[in-house]
Amino acid sequence: MAVLASAHSMKIAAGVLHYKNWPEVRTTIDTLLGQTRPAEHLLVIDHASHDGSPGHIREAFPDVEVIEIDSNRGPIAGMNHVLRETLARSVDAVLLVTDDTRLEPDTLKTLVERLEARPSLGGVFALNAYPGDEGQTLIHHGGYIDSRTWHLKFSSEPGDVAEWSARAPHPVDWIEAPAMLFRATAAREAGPLNESFYYRDGETEFTIKMRSRGWELECVPAAVVHTDFGENSIYLNTRNHLEIVRRHAPARFLARELVRHSYLVARDVLNPRRRPSPDTWNRLRGLIDFTRRRWGPPPE
């Protein structure tokens, strides 16, 4: 087990979810080990890669604990493994990280200091910039819930890191980020993540639950990480968002969303001058699978 000497009052366990990303995951581990305020525990959870990569990680990082999971039930299930393993340590907070993330050297120090300074905070996250981008263009700086529609939205286009890094932390309604620091007490109250979502939205719903239990969430612009969110999925956006609304919003919002998605599909399918796009069929499949309670990975 990687246990790093520390005189800090708040003890941190950092967990990396890894799946078939050797040798690129070296960058993630290197940046975690190189933090100006390192975690007391550093774990890599290999989510059934079955490609020999756990052995390579152990060889390259002999002081890092590598835990192998035999079966893979999807990325959200993998993040649950990370959450359980980090919370099993005697720590005050846990940092959950994906295996394609690069952290700036002061990221963890900045996030921990904010969590220590504000006891009402359940979770904090850093600005998320595209990897290898000389302009340091941000992907997002937080998410909010539109109270009129219960749509989950990212805040307005944030611009460059330089425009934000000196700003004060600001509250958010939910978090979807490649590196998230949660107070252990809040994470235990909100967990586990909903594995029905399979991919995406699990962290979002997890943090919405955290907020519903009275914890606050913040983006801390002075902390920065680099990664790419990957491709968007109309199917998952439709199915998973409907489930979030069903679980957390007043009933009228679910009825409204079902009508809205049905209208969008019908508009495209029934319009003789418009050929339905793949997005239309993906939205329809997401709507049907939500109604049928069919979860798991997206259809082929």
Summary of the structure (lengths in Angstrom):
residues: 300
radius of gyration: 19.7
end to end distance: 39.2
largest distance: 69.2
contacts: 986
relative contact order: 0.13
helix: 39%
strand: 23%
